[in-house]
Every structure is written in structure tokens, then in C-alpha cells.
Amino acid sequence: MTRFVLFLTFAVLGFALCAQENTFTKAADADPAAKAVLDAVKAKYESYRTLEVQFSLLIEIPEEPEEVQQGTLLQAGEKYRLKLEGQTVVSDGTTLWLYLENNKEVQINNVEDEDEETILSPQDLLRVYESERYVYALTNELVENGRVVQQIEFKPLDDDSEYSKIRLTVDKKTRDLRRIKVFAKDGSRYTLAIEKLSPNKNFPPETFVFRKSECPDCHWEDLRID
């Protein structure tokens, strides 16, 4: 996946989200307890001017070996630089560059041409629950490595989604996002674990532009539509 979403890009869960026999069919069915947690997490992340996130991405595909990738996301508002193994995605808020390292290729697109449901950052994820395209519920509370965490599961209302379930894990005390797990309908699983989050760093403006000097020998393909 070329996006933090796994980041994730979240979207249909055809199952009950609660241990009880609740049936969710519209956004208004969402769990108030889950919304309270998400509101608190959202307020925390929206207070940050910039973010640097170091994460790992576990990819589990049926009948294939598990794969773990390390990644870094730098973000300032609508601008970001996402680095995963073999690829880099950069946006200045208007233009999006996708650098495919193994192919020595850079693809250029307009940001507005991208999927509006793309989830690229913690802030993007936390906007999802306000979109009325999902229902969600607080489904579990447990202890991990001495910390109490809460799990919230999302159900997209679009039956055509390629995903069946999304699980968000939050530290109950600090309201930090710990982990995002996406369950695909084909049996694949994508688990994003946030290993370190550093807010309010200063990034030079050129951070959010992919320059020719970063790959002078690359083939550059401009896919923008005027």
C-alpha cells in the first residue's frame, strides 16, 4: 500500500462490532462511549502544529510470508512526506509525488485527484468517525505491556468496501494512538503500530517537495490533468 493506511484508508465491515448483539446500519448507531474516546484523541492530535511518526507495518496476506516494513511520516497541515520501504510519497498540499525506488520512477499527480477517503495520518483517521460513512463501537479494554488500552472497531456503511473491519487501539491514559489494524475481505491483514510520535518539530519547506536532485536518473511521469 502506498498510503499510511493503511493507513490505511479505512472502509465495510459486515459484522457486529460489539460483543452484544447490536446491529449497526447507520452512522447514528455509533457507540457514545467510543465517540467520547475519539473526541479526546482528536483534540490532542489537532493541537499539534506538526508531527513526525515512526511506525511499523505488518502485512499478512493468505498463503504468503508475513512482511514487516518500517516507515516514517512527517506532516505539517496538509503537507506530508511518507517514507516506506521502496517508496516515498510527498505532498505540498497541491501536488503529490510518488517515488518508486526499485523502478527509478517518479509519478506526479494533483492532490485533488486522490481518493478523498485516503487516510494518511492520525488526524485523517480521527476525521473518519465524523464523516457519517462509518459506525463504530468501543469493544474491548485490556492491559498491554503494563498500559491499559481501549479498542474501537469501525464498520463502513458502504457494502462495496474491500475491507471488512478496522480496529483502533488507544492508550486509555495518554490518549495516544497505539495501533491500527485493517481486516480485508480477502483475508489479508494490515497492522500499523506507532512506535514513536514527536509533535511540533520544525521542518524546512523543501521537506514537502520531491526534487529532481533526489533522483536525477529517475523517469518522471507527470499524470496531472490540466
C-alpha positions as CSV (number, residue, x, y, z in Angstrom):
1,M,0.0,0.0,0.0
2,T,1.3,3.4,-0.8
3,R,-0.6,5.3,1.9
4,F,-0.4,5.4,5.6
5,V,-3.4,3.5,5.6
6,L,-3.3,1.8,5.8
7,F,-3.1,4.0,6.7
8,L,-4.6,3.0,5.9
9,T,-7.7,4.0,4.1
10,F,-10.5,2.7,6.1
11,A,-13.7,1.4,4.8
12,V,-17.0,-2.3,5.1
13,L,-17.3,-4.3,7.9
14,G,-20.1,-6.8,7.6
15,F,-20.3,-7.9,11.1
16,A,-21.4,-6.8,14.6
17,L,-18.9,-4.5,16.3
18,C,-19.9,-5.2,19.9
19,A,-19.8,-8.4,21.9
20,Q,-23.5,-7.8,22.4
21,E,-26.0,-8.5,19.6
22,N,-26.0,-4.9,18.4
23,T,-26.7,-4.3,14.7
24,F,-25.3,-1.1,13.2
25,T,-26.8,0.1,10.0
26,K,-26.3,3.9,10.1
27,A,-23.8,6.4,11.5
28,A,-26.2,7.4,14.2
29,D,-25.9,3.9,15.7
30,A,-22.3,4.7,16.7
31,D,-21.3,4.0,20.3
32,P,-21.3,7.2,22.5
33,A,-18.5,5.7,24.7
34,A,-16.4,5.2,21.6
35,K,-17.1,8.8,20.4
36,A,-16.0,10.2,23.8
37,V,-12.6,8.4,23.4
38,L,-12.2,9.5,19.8
39,D,-13.2,13.1,20.7
40,A,-10.4,13.2,23.3
41,V,-7.8,11.7,21.0
42,K,-8.8,14.0,18.1
43,A,-8.4,17.1,20.4
44,K,-4.9,16.0,21.4
45,Y,-3.7,15.4,17.8
46,E,-5.3,18.6,16.4
47,S,-3.3,20.6,19.0
48,Y,-0.1,19.6,17.3
49,R,1.4,22.0,14.7
50,T,3.5,19.3,13.1
51,L,4.0,15.5,13.5
52,E,6.8,13.1,13.0
53,V,5.6,9.5,13.3
54,Q,7.8,6.4,13.2
55,F,5.8,3.2,12.6
56,S,6.0,-0.4,11.6
57,L,3.6,-2.0,9.1
58,L,2.9,-5.7,9.4
59,I,1.4,-7.2,6.2
60,E,-0.3,-10.6,6.4
61,I,-1.6,-12.0,3.1
62,P,-3.0,-15.5,2.9
63,E,-0.5,-18.2,1.7
64,E,2.3,-15.6,1.6
65,P,5.1,-15.0,4.2
66,E,4.5,-12.2,6.6
67,E,6.2,-8.9,5.8
68,V,7.2,-6.1,8.1
69,Q,8.0,-2.6,6.8
70,Q,9.4,0.3,8.7
71,G,8.2,3.8,7.9
72,T,8.3,7.5,8.8
73,L,5.7,10.2,8.3
74,L,6.4,13.9,8.5
75,Q,3.3,16.1,8.4
76,A,2.6,19.9,8.7
77,G,-1.1,20.6,8.0
78,E,-2.0,19.3,4.5
79,K,1.7,18.8,3.6
80,Y,3.5,15.5,4.3
81,R,6.4,13.2,3.4
82,L,5.7,9.5,3.9
83,K,8.6,7.0,3.6
84,L,8.1,3.3,3.3
85,E,10.5,0.6,2.1
86,G,10.9,1.1,-1.6
87,Q,8.7,4.1,-1.9
88,T,8.2,7.7,-0.9
89,V,5.0,9.8,-1.1
90,V,5.4,13.6,-0.8
91,S,2.8,16.4,-1.0
92,D,3.0,20.1,-0.7
93,G,-0.8,20.3,-0.4
94,T,-1.3,20.8,-4.1
95,T,1.0,18.4,-5.9
96,L,1.6,14.7,-5.0
97,W,4.8,12.9,-5.9
98,L,5.1,9.1,-5.7
99,Y,8.7,7.9,-5.9
100,L,9.1,4.1,-6.7
101,E,12.7,3.4,-5.8
102,N,13.0,0.0,-7.5
103,N,11.5,1.3,-10.7
104,K,13.5,4.5,-10.6
105,E,10.3,6.3,-11.4
106,V,8.5,9.4,-10.0
107,Q,4.8,9.9,-10.7
108,I,3.3,13.3,-10.3
109,N,-0.4,13.9,-9.6
110,N,-2.7,16.6,-8.3
111,V,-3.7,16.2,-4.7
112,E,-7.4,16.6,-5.6
113,D,-7.2,13.6,-8.0
114,E,-6.5,11.3,-5.0
115,D,-9.2,9.3,-3.2
116,E,-11.0,11.5,-0.8
117,E,-11.2,8.7,1.8
118,T,-7.4,8.2,1.9
119,I,-6.2,8.1,5.5
120,L,-2.7,9.3,5.7
121,S,-2.2,10.4,9.3
122,P,-3.6,10.2,12.8
123,Q,-5.5,13.4,12.1
124,D,-7.0,12.0,9.0
125,L,-8.0,8.8,10.8
126,L,-9.7,10.8,13.5
127,R,-11.8,12.7,11.0
128,V,-13.2,9.5,9.7
129,Y,-15.5,8.9,12.6
130,E,-17.2,12.3,11.9
131,S,-17.8,11.5,8.2
132,E,-21.1,9.6,8.8
133,R,-19.8,6.9,6.5
134,Y,-18.9,4.6,9.4
135,V,-20.3,3.3,12.6
136,Y,-18.0,2.4,15.5
137,A,-18.0,0.9,19.0
138,L,-15.8,0.6,22.0
139,T,-15.3,-3.2,22.0
140,N,-12.5,-4.0,24.5
141,E,-10.3,-2.7,27.3
142,L,-7.2,-4.7,28.2
143,V,-3.6,-4.3,29.5
144,E,-0.7,-4.3,27.1
145,N,2.9,-4.0,28.4
146,G,1.6,-2.6,31.7
147,R,-0.7,0.0,30.0
148,V,-4.4,0.0,29.8
149,V,-5.6,0.3,26.2
150,Q,-9.0,0.6,24.6
151,Q,-10.1,-0.9,21.3
152,I,-12.6,0.7,18.9
153,E,-13.9,-1.1,15.9
154,F,-15.2,0.7,12.8
155,K,-17.8,-0.6,10.3
156,P,-18.0,1.2,6.9
157,L,-21.6,1.6,5.7
158,D,-20.6,1.0,2.1
159,D,-21.1,-2.6,1.2
160,D,-18.7,-2.4,-1.7
161,S,-15.7,-1.7,0.6
162,E,-12.7,-4.0,0.2
163,Y,-12.3,-4.0,4.0
164,S,-14.3,-5.9,6.5
165,K,-13.2,-4.4,9.7
166,I,-10.9,-1.7,11.2
167,R,-9.6,-1.9,14.8
168,L,-8.1,1.1,16.5
169,T,-6.1,0.7,19.8
170,V,-5.7,3.8,22.1
171,D,-3.8,4.3,25.3
172,K,-6.5,5.0,27.9
173,K,-4.4,7.4,30.0
174,T,-2.4,9.3,27.4
175,R,-5.0,9.1,24.5
176,D,-2.2,8.2,22.2
177,L,-2.9,6.0,19.1
178,R,-1.1,2.8,19.6
179,R,-2.1,0.6,16.7
180,I,-4.4,0.4,13.7
181,K,-5.4,-3.0,12.2
182,V,-7.2,-3.3,8.9
183,F,-9.0,-6.5,8.0
184,A,-9.5,-7.0,4.3
185,K,-12.3,-9.2,2.8
186,D,-9.8,-11.3,1.0
187,G,-8.3,-12.4,4.4
188,S,-5.4,-10.0,4.3
189,R,-4.4,-8.1,7.5
190,Y,-2.5,-4.8,7.8
191,T,-1.3,-3.8,11.2
192,L,0.2,-0.3,11.7
193,A,2.0,0.1,15.0
194,I,3.0,3.6,16.0
195,E,6.4,3.3,17.6
196,K,7.3,6.9,18.2
197,L,5.4,10.2,17.8
198,S,7.2,13.5,18.0
199,P,5.0,16.6,17.7
200,N,5.7,20.3,16.9
201,K,9.1,19.8,15.2
202,N,10.3,22.4,12.7
203,F,10.6,21.1,9.1
204,P,12.2,23.2,6.3
205,P,9.8,24.0,3.4
206,E,11.7,21.8,1.0
207,T,10.7,18.7,3.1
208,F,7.4,18.7,1.3
209,V,8.6,18.8,-2.3
210,F,10.2,15.9,-4.1
211,R,13.1,17.5,-6.0
212,K,14.9,16.3,-9.1
213,S,18.1,16.2,-7.1
214,E,16.7,13.4,-5.0
215,C,16.6,11.1,-8.1
216,P,18.2,12.7,-11.1
217,D,18.3,9.4,-13.0
218,C,14.6,8.7,-12.5
219,H,11.9,8.6,-15.1
220,W,9.5,11.4,-14.2
221,E,5.9,10.9,-15.3
222,D,3.5,13.8,-15.0
223,L,0.0,12.5,-14.6
224,R,-1.7,15.8,-13.7
225,I,-4.8,16.8,-15.7
226,D,-4.8,20.5,-16.6
